[in-house]
Amino acid sequence: MSVKGWTVVFQGNRFQAEIVAAALQAHGLTPEVFGDNAYGVLVDFSAARLMVPDGQAATARRLIKEAEEAPPEHDPESESDPAEDV
């Protein structure tokens, strides 16, 4: 499916698409998530496409790539205290 003036920048799970859309929106972009894939006998409500206006596609792809390549944030709460393991 294509929409004139819009570019698909992410395809995947609906929940992931919504998270990516929120991050893009926080950077001032205008994302839209579409998740209406119903082909043949099977209906997949979890699949989604994330689209942005054509002029925002390069920025959206760059932001997504940067997020995918970034190391996970350090969470000091998830580390156990070595003294507690004794």
N, C-alpha and C positions, 0 to 999 in steps of 0.2 A: 504494500500500500504506500502510495506517495501522495503528498499533499503539496500543491504548488506553493513555493515560498518557504517550505519547511524542510529540514534535514534530520534524518534519524542519526543520533549520536550514541545511542546505547540500546541494546536489546538484551533482555534477560528476564529474570524473575521480577514479578510485579513489585514486591517489597523492595528489592534492590533499586529498581527504577525510581520508586518514590523517594528513596534516600538520596540517590544521585540528583534527582530533580530539586530536592530541598537544598542541596549543596550548591547547585548551579543558580538557583533563585537567590541564595544568600550572596552570590557574587554579582547580582544585578541582571542575570539572564532571565529569559522568559520560556521556561521549559513546559512541555505538555506531555503527559503520560497517556498512552493508548494501550489498552489491554483487552481488546475485543476480538481475540482470535477464535473463530468458530469455523473450522474447516472440516468437511466430511462428517463422519459419525461422531468423532471425538471433539469435545470442547475443552480447551485449555485456558482456564481462567487465571492461571498464574503467569503466563507469558505476557510480556509487555514491550513496547517500544517507547523510547523517550525521544521527543523531537524538539528542536529549537528553530527559530527563524534562521533562514539561510545565512544572514549576516553575523549570526552568533555561533555558527557551527565550529569554526576554527578555535574560538576561545573555549567553547564547551569541551571539545575534544582534548585541548591542552590541559584543562582543569581536571578532566577525568583521568588522563594519563598520569599527571602529577600525583593525584590521589592514589592511583594503583601502584605507583612506584615508591611512594613514601614508606619509610619503615614504620612499623606499628608504634604507637605512643607507649611510653613506659608507664606502667600502672603500679605504683608502690604498694597499693592495697592488696594486690594479687600475690605479692611475694610473702612467703612465710618467714617468720623469725626463726633463725637457726636454733635459738635457745629453746623454742617450743618443741622442736623435734626430738629433744633428749628425753 
